[in-house]
Amino acid sequence: MIITKERDIVDVIQKDDWMMDLLRAVQTLHLPDWWICAGFVRSKIWDVIHNFSTRTPLPDIDVIYFDSSNTDELEEKNIERELTFLISNIPWSVKNQARMHVLSNAAPYVSSVDGISKFPETVTALGVKLDKKDNVVLTAPWGIADVVNLKVRPTPYYLETDERINIYKNRVTKKGWESIWKKLEIYK
């Protein structure tokens, strides 16, 4: 299948029962400014473009939200437990973007989408959630051109310093995505 626009991404996710079940599970928690992001979205796009008949396994399912009124990391663990209760065989990873700037030594983020824009790669800086009518909503702060054209590059945020560029380079080397998705072009 060819994926060229945001609507194509939304369509393939809405047709994926497994992805929709996970989105609906997270939605039931009514987290503020929530998204499932990163590999959950990116891997689906790349699997479809590569015509894979089975889903590439994910090391975790990244759920983010933004709540500046409670930045205790224990709350994230509580949410992971709630999600595990809802769907037990999923490696949930929950992060409140209102505290993630501390780990990144950055200015405070103003929203979850702001946090997503600070991810290392443009192809990972993607998120999806459901609106009130059960429709998939996509966010892509740096656009979708790189992910649909199979080009792995650092986000503009990661181009700002040598330290971040090195984090990006080490990360893409460690991930080894090109061993799974053979058509990728990785900028190192």
C-alpha positions as CSV (number, residue, x, y, z in Angstrom):
1,M,0.0,0.0,0.0
2,I,1.1,3.5,-0.7
3,I,1.0,6.0,2.2
4,T,1.4,9.6,1.1
5,K,-0.8,11.8,3.3
6,E,-2.0,12.0,6.9
7,R,-5.4,10.6,5.9
8,D,-3.7,7.4,4.7
9,I,-2.0,7.0,8.1
10,V,-5.3,7.6,10.0
11,D,-7.1,5.1,7.7
12,V,-4.6,2.3,8.2
13,I,-4.7,2.8,12.0
14,Q,-8.5,2.9,12.1
15,K,-8.6,-0.4,10.2
16,D,-6.2,-2.1,12.7
17,D,-8.4,-3.6,15.4
18,W,-5.4,-4.1,17.7
19,M,-4.3,-0.5,17.5
20,M,-7.8,0.7,18.0
21,D,-8.2,-1.5,21.1
22,L,-5.1,0.1,22.6
23,L,-6.3,3.6,21.7
24,R,-9.7,2.9,23.3
25,A,-8.1,1.5,26.5
26,V,-6.0,4.6,26.9
27,Q,-9.0,6.8,26.2
28,T,-11.0,5.3,29.0
29,L,-8.5,6.8,31.5
30,H,-9.3,10.3,30.5
31,L,-5.7,11.5,30.8
32,P,-5.2,15.2,30.0
33,D,-3.6,15.8,26.5
34,W,-2.9,12.1,25.9
35,W,-1.4,10.4,22.9
36,I,0.1,7.0,21.9
37,C,3.2,7.9,20.1
38,A,6.6,7.0,18.6
39,G,7.1,3.4,17.4
40,F,3.4,2.6,17.7
41,V,2.7,4.9,14.8
42,R,6.0,4.8,12.9
43,S,6.3,1.0,12.9
44,K,2.7,0.7,11.5
45,I,3.5,3.1,8.7
46,W,6.8,1.3,7.8
47,D,5.2,-2.2,8.0
48,V,2.5,-1.1,5.6
49,I,4.9,0.5,3.2
50,H,7.1,-2.6,3.3
51,N,4.1,-4.9,2.7
52,F,4.7,-6.9,5.9
53,S,1.9,-9.4,6.5
54,T,2.6,-9.4,10.3
55,R,3.2,-6.6,12.7
56,T,6.8,-5.8,13.7
57,P,6.9,-6.4,17.5
58,L,7.3,-3.3,19.6
59,P,9.5,-3.1,22.7
60,D,6.8,-0.9,24.4
61,I,3.7,1.1,23.8
62,D,4.5,4.8,24.5
63,V,1.7,6.6,26.1
64,I,2.2,10.3,27.0
65,Y,0.0,12.9,28.6
66,F,0.5,16.4,30.0
67,D,-0.5,17.1,33.6
68,S,1.5,19.9,35.3
69,S,-0.5,19.5,38.5
70,N,1.0,16.1,39.3
71,T,4.5,15.4,38.0
72,D,5.2,12.5,40.4
73,E,6.8,9.6,38.4
74,L,4.8,7.3,40.7
75,E,1.6,8.5,39.0
76,E,3.0,7.3,35.6
77,K,3.5,3.8,37.2
78,N,0.0,3.9,38.5
79,I,-1.3,4.6,35.0
80,E,0.8,1.8,33.6
81,R,-0.8,-0.6,36.1
82,E,-4.3,0.6,35.2
83,L,-3.5,0.0,31.5
84,T,-2.1,-3.4,32.3
85,F,-5.3,-4.2,34.1
86,L,-7.3,-3.2,30.9
87,I,-5.0,-5.1,28.5
88,S,-2.4,-7.2,30.3
89,N,-0.1,-8.4,27.5
90,I,1.1,-5.0,26.5
91,P,4.4,-3.4,27.6
92,W,3.0,0.0,28.5
93,S,5.3,2.9,29.0
94,V,3.7,6.0,30.4
95,K,5.4,9.4,30.6
96,N,4.0,12.8,31.8
97,Q,5.4,15.4,29.4
98,A,5.1,18.0,32.1
99,R,8.2,16.5,33.7
100,M,10.2,15.2,30.8
101,H,12.0,18.4,30.1
102,V,14.0,17.8,33.3
103,L,15.4,14.5,31.9
104,S,16.2,16.3,28.7
105,N,17.7,19.3,30.4
106,A,15.4,21.6,28.4
107,A,12.9,24.4,29.0
108,P,9.6,23.1,30.3
109,Y,7.3,21.7,27.6
110,V,3.9,23.4,27.2
111,S,1.9,20.3,26.0
112,S,2.3,16.7,24.9
113,V,2.7,17.8,21.3
114,D,5.5,20.1,22.4
115,G,7.1,17.1,24.0
116,I,6.7,15.0,20.8
117,S,8.4,17.8,18.9
118,K,11.4,17.2,21.1
119,F,11.8,13.5,20.2
120,P,15.1,12.6,18.5
121,E,13.8,11.6,15.0
122,T,11.2,13.2,12.8
123,V,9.9,9.6,12.0
124,T,9.3,9.1,15.7
125,A,7.8,12.5,16.4
126,L,4.3,11.2,15.8
127,G,1.3,10.6,18.0
128,V,-2.3,9.4,17.7
129,K,-5.3,9.5,19.9
130,L,-9.1,9.3,19.6
131,D,-11.5,12.1,19.6
132,K,-14.9,11.9,21.3
133,K,-16.4,10.2,18.2
134,D,-13.8,7.4,18.2
135,N,-11.9,8.9,15.2
136,V,-8.2,8.7,15.1
137,V,-6.4,12.1,15.4
138,L,-2.8,12.3,14.2
139,T,-0.1,14.8,15.3
140,A,3.1,15.2,13.4
141,P,5.0,18.3,14.6
142,W,7.6,17.9,11.9
143,G,5.3,16.5,9.3
144,I,5.0,13.1,7.7
145,A,7.3,13.4,4.7
146,D,10.2,11.7,6.3
147,V,8.2,8.7,7.7
148,V,6.3,8.0,4.5
149,N,9.5,8.5,2.4
150,L,11.5,6.2,4.7
151,K,14.0,8.8,5.6
152,V,15.3,8.8,9.2
153,R,16.6,12.2,10.3
154,P,17.0,14.2,13.5
155,T,14.3,16.6,14.4
156,P,15.3,20.3,14.2
157,Y,15.4,20.3,18.1
158,Y,18.1,17.6,17.9
159,L,20.1,19.5,15.4
160,E,20.6,22.4,17.8
161,T,23.5,20.9,19.8
162,D,26.4,18.5,19.3
163,E,25.3,16.6,22.4
164,R,21.8,16.0,20.9
165,I,23.2,15.1,17.5
166,N,25.3,12.4,19.2
167,I,22.3,11.1,21.1
168,Y,20.5,10.9,17.8
169,K,23.4,9.1,16.1
170,N,23.8,6.6,18.9
171,R,20.1,5.9,19.1
172,V,19.6,5.2,15.4
173,T,22.7,2.9,15.4
174,K,21.4,1.0,18.5
175,K,17.9,0.7,17.1
176,G,19.1,-1.0,13.9
177,W,15.8,-0.2,12.1
178,E,17.4,-0.8,8.7
179,S,17.8,-4.5,9.6
180,I,14.0,-4.8,9.8
181,W,12.8,-2.2,7.2
182,K,15.3,-2.6,4.4
183,K,14.1,0.5,2.4
184,L,15.1,3.0,5.1
185,E,17.6,5.7,4.4
186,I,19.2,6.7,7.7
187,Y,21.0,10.0,8.0
188,K,24.0,9.6,10.4
